[in-house]
Amino acid sequence: MDKYVCMMCGHIYDPAVGETKAFNNTILVNTDRMELYEGKIMAKAPIKAGTDFKNILADWKCPSCGHPKSYYRRMELDTLRALRTINY
């Protein structure tokens, strides 16, 4: 299965691993009453290993930066780097 990368932060979604993290955005406006202003965006459930990217729900967000699934692109194999790498 192909890996996908977030174009905003570089987070890589690997279907072989899945995703256990969720984006957590905490906004603090007034620290003396923190519980009133704390907002968290959490995934409903972790993504199980073996889940292809196309099968992830459309409202899923990058766990690192919070951008939507539409910001992800399939990782292309860097053939130039592979050709220049010398294995001993």
C-alpha positions in Angstrom: 0.0 0.0 0.0 1.1 3.5 -0.7 2.2 6.0 2.0 0.7 9.5 2.0 2.3 12.7 3.2 0.7 15.9 4.6 1.7 18.9 2.4 1.6 21.3 5.3 3.7 19.6 8.0 5.2 16.5 6.4 3.4 13.9 8.6 3.4 10.5 6.9 0.5 8.2 7.0 1.7 4.6 6.6 -1.2 2.1 6.1 1.0 -0.7 7.5 1.2 1.1 10.8 -2.2 2.9 11.0 -2.6 6.0 13.2 -3.1 6.1 16.9 -2.5 9.8 17.5 -5.2 12.4 17.0 -4.9 16.2 16.4 -5.2 18.0 19.8 -5.6 21.7 19.5 -5.7 23.5 22.9 -6.6 27.1 22.9 -6.1 29.0 26.1 -7.7 32.5 26.4 -7.9 33.0 30.1 -5.6 30.8 32.3 -7.5 31.4 35.6 -10.6 29.7 34.1 -8.8 27.3 31.8 -11.5 24.6 31.7 -13.9 27.1 30.2 -11.7 27.9 27.2 -10.1 24.6 26.5 -11.1 23.1 23.1 -9.8 19.8 21.9 -10.4 18.2 18.5 -9.9 14.4 18.9 -10.4 11.6 16.5 -13.4 9.4 17.2 -11.3 6.2 17.0 -7.7 5.3 16.1 -7.1 4.0 12.5 -6.2 0.3 12.5 -3.1 -1.0 10.8 -3.8 -2.2 7.3 -6.4 0.6 6.6 -5.8 2.1 3.1 -5.8 5.9 2.9 -8.9 5.9 0.7 -10.9 4.1 3.4 -10.2 6.8 6.0 -13.2 9.1 6.7 -13.3 12.4 4.8 -13.4 14.4 8.1 -10.2 13.0 9.4 -7.5 15.5 10.2 -3.7 15.3 10.2 -2.7 14.4 13.8 0.3 16.8 13.7 -1.1 20.0 12.2 -4.9 19.5 12.0 -5.2 20.1 8.2 -7.9 17.9 6.5 -7.3 14.7 4.6 -7.4 16.6 1.3 -3.9 18.1 2.1 -2.3 14.6 1.8 -0.6 13.4 -1.3 0.7 10.0 -2.3 4.4 9.7 -1.7 6.4 9.2 -4.9 9.5 7.1 -5.0 12.5 9.2 -5.4 14.3 7.3 -8.1 17.2 9.7 -8.3 18.0 9.3 -4.7 17.7 5.5 -5.0 20.1 5.5 -8.0 22.6 7.6 -6.1 22.6 5.5 -3.0 25.4 3.1 -2.8 24.9 0.0 -0.7 28.0 -1.8 0.5 
